[in-house]
Amino acid sequence: MTVDAFIPDKSGASKLAVVDSLDLAAYIVAKLGAMSHLKLQKLLYYCEAYHLAFFEKSIIKDEFQAWVHGPVSVKVWVALKDKANVHDFLTVKADQKPALIKKIKDEVSKEQLKLIDDLLSAFGKKTSFELEALTHEEQPWIEARRGTPPNEKSKTLLSKRTMKSFYQRKYFAA
């Protein structure tokens, strides 16, 4: 995604919504179709990370832990773990899609929705493994995993401050 693809209107920043991460996760699956839990977690992470970068505020209240396969919202993991493991596909019934999409569209600002949809366009075509590899190359995950062996579990939180500054530097640096 390039900066030209989305430059938010920060004048509306005080009107920004914070949404439930499960609603945003349902929106992502409704918009993009069936996907692995692993891919959903990475897309949710990028929605939060870029929202922090562009608007300097969170779109969800969740924190992300630095798990072996990348950033994970424990709230979303717990809610969906019985529906799919890391590589199984999560789906939304066709008749439920319009309501799930409308719920997020009604809650967020136009600028927030544009950012989310641009992110889904930019990252949604990538595989779960490509998204995992991307997060593993980026400072927020690397910093949170520092000192943790590659295959060892970790509950260390990714710093929202680091997420915000990393993605701001990545996309707004001259």
C-alpha positions as CSV (number, residue, x, y, z in Angstrom):
1,M,0.0,0.0,0.0
2,T,1.3,3.4,-0.8
3,V,0.7,6.6,1.0
4,D,-1.1,7.9,-2.0
5,A,-3.6,5.1,-1.7
6,F,-4.9,6.6,1.5
7,I,-4.3,9.9,3.2
8,P,-6.7,10.3,6.1
9,D,-8.5,13.5,7.0
10,K,-7.2,13.9,10.6
11,S,-9.7,16.7,11.3
12,G,-12.3,14.0,12.0
13,A,-10.0,12.1,14.4
14,S,-12.1,13.0,17.4
15,K,-15.0,11.2,15.8
16,L,-13.1,7.9,15.4
17,A,-14.9,4.8,16.6
18,V,-13.5,1.9,18.6
19,V,-15.1,-1.3,17.5
20,D,-15.3,-4.8,18.9
21,S,-12.5,-6.9,17.5
22,L,-14.9,-9.8,16.9
23,D,-17.1,-7.5,14.8
24,L,-14.0,-6.3,12.8
25,A,-12.9,-9.9,12.3
26,A,-16.4,-10.9,11.1
27,Y,-16.2,-7.9,8.7
28,I,-12.9,-9.0,7.3
29,V,-14.1,-12.6,6.6
30,A,-17.4,-11.3,5.2
31,K,-15.5,-9.0,2.8
32,L,-12.7,-11.3,1.7
33,G,-14.3,-14.8,2.1
34,A,-13.1,-17.9,3.8
35,M,-9.6,-17.7,5.3
36,S,-7.4,-19.3,7.9
37,H,-7.4,-18.1,11.4
38,L,-3.7,-17.3,10.9
39,K,-4.5,-15.0,8.0
40,L,-7.4,-13.4,9.9
41,Q,-5.1,-12.6,12.9
42,K,-2.6,-10.9,10.6
43,L,-5.2,-8.8,8.8
44,L,-6.7,-7.8,12.1
45,Y,-3.3,-6.8,13.4
46,Y,-2.6,-4.7,10.3
47,C,-5.9,-2.9,10.7
48,E,-4.9,-2.0,14.2
49,A,-1.3,-1.1,13.4
50,Y,-2.1,1.1,10.4
51,H,-5.0,2.7,12.3
52,L,-2.6,3.6,15.0
53,A,-0.2,5.0,12.4
54,F,-2.8,7.1,10.5
55,F,-5.1,8.2,13.2
56,E,-2.8,7.8,16.3
57,K,-5.6,5.9,18.1
58,S,-6.7,2.3,18.3
59,I,-9.6,0.9,16.4
60,I,-9.9,-2.1,18.7
61,K,-9.2,-2.4,22.4
62,D,-7.3,-5.7,22.0
63,E,-3.6,-6.1,22.6
64,F,-1.6,-8.4,20.4
65,Q,0.7,-11.1,21.8
66,A,3.9,-12.1,20.0
67,W,3.1,-15.7,19.3
68,V,5.3,-18.0,17.2
69,H,3.4,-17.4,14.0
70,G,3.1,-13.6,14.5
71,P,0.8,-11.2,16.3
72,V,-2.4,-12.6,17.9
73,S,-5.4,-11.1,19.5
74,V,-6.1,-13.5,22.3
75,K,-9.7,-12.4,22.5
76,V,-10.3,-13.3,18.8
77,W,-8.3,-16.5,19.2
78,V,-10.3,-17.7,22.2
79,A,-13.6,-16.8,20.5
80,L,-12.8,-18.6,17.3
81,K,-10.4,-21.5,18.4
82,D,-13.2,-24.0,18.4
83,K,-14.3,-23.0,14.9
84,A,-10.9,-23.4,13.3
85,N,-7.3,-24.0,14.2
86,V,-4.4,-22.0,12.8
87,H,-4.8,-23.4,9.2
88,D,-8.5,-24.3,9.0
89,F,-10.8,-21.9,7.2
90,L,-13.2,-19.6,8.9
91,T,-16.3,-18.7,6.9
92,V,-19.4,-16.5,7.2
93,K,-22.7,-17.7,5.9
94,A,-23.8,-15.8,2.7
95,D,-27.0,-14.6,4.3
96,Q,-25.1,-13.1,7.2
97,K,-22.5,-11.1,5.2
98,P,-24.6,-8.0,4.5
99,A,-25.5,-7.5,8.2
100,L,-21.8,-8.1,9.3
101,I,-20.6,-5.6,6.7
102,K,-23.3,-3.0,7.6
103,K,-22.5,-3.2,11.3
104,I,-18.9,-2.0,10.8
105,K,-19.9,0.5,8.1
106,D,-22.4,2.0,10.6
107,E,-19.9,2.2,13.4
108,V,-16.8,3.6,11.8
109,S,-16.1,6.9,10.1
110,K,-15.8,7.1,6.3
111,E,-12.0,7.6,6.8
112,Q,-11.7,4.6,9.0
113,L,-13.7,2.4,6.6
114,K,-11.5,3.6,3.7
115,L,-8.4,2.7,5.6
116,I,-9.8,-0.8,6.5
117,D,-10.9,-1.5,3.0
118,D,-7.6,-0.3,1.5
119,L,-5.7,-2.5,3.9
120,L,-7.9,-5.5,2.9
121,S,-7.2,-4.8,-0.8
122,A,-3.5,-4.5,-0.2
123,F,-3.0,-7.4,2.2
124,G,-6.1,-9.6,1.5
125,K,-4.6,-11.3,-1.6
126,K,-1.5,-12.5,0.4
127,T,-1.4,-15.9,1.9
128,S,-1.3,-16.5,5.6
129,F,2.3,-17.5,5.2
130,E,3.2,-14.4,3.3
131,L,1.5,-12.3,6.0
132,E,3.3,-14.2,8.8
133,A,6.6,-13.6,7.0
134,L,5.9,-9.9,6.8
135,T,5.1,-9.5,10.5
136,H,8.3,-11.5,11.3
137,E,10.4,-8.9,9.4
138,E,8.8,-5.9,11.1
139,Q,10.1,-4.1,14.3
140,P,7.0,-4.5,16.5
141,W,7.0,-8.3,16.4
142,I,10.9,-8.6,16.4
143,E,11.0,-6.3,19.5
144,A,8.4,-8.3,21.3
145,R,10.1,-11.6,20.5
146,R,13.6,-10.4,21.4
147,G,15.3,-13.1,23.6
148,T,12.5,-15.7,22.9
149,P,13.6,-18.8,21.0
150,P,11.8,-19.1,17.6
151,N,9.5,-22.0,18.5
152,E,8.9,-21.0,22.1
153,K,5.5,-19.7,23.2
154,S,5.3,-16.1,24.3
155,K,2.6,-13.9,25.9
156,T,4.7,-10.7,25.4
157,L,2.6,-7.9,24.1
158,L,3.5,-5.9,21.0
159,S,3.9,-2.3,22.0
160,K,1.2,-0.1,20.5
161,R,3.7,2.8,20.7
162,T,6.2,0.8,18.6
163,M,3.4,-0.3,16.2
164,K,2.4,3.4,15.7
165,S,5.9,4.8,15.2
166,F,7.0,1.9,13.0
167,Y,4.2,2.2,10.5
168,Q,4.3,5.9,10.6
169,R,8.0,5.8,9.6
170,K,7.4,3.2,7.0
171,Y,4.7,5.1,5.2
172,F,5.2,8.8,6.0
173,A,9.0,9.1,5.9
174,A,10.3,11.2,3.2
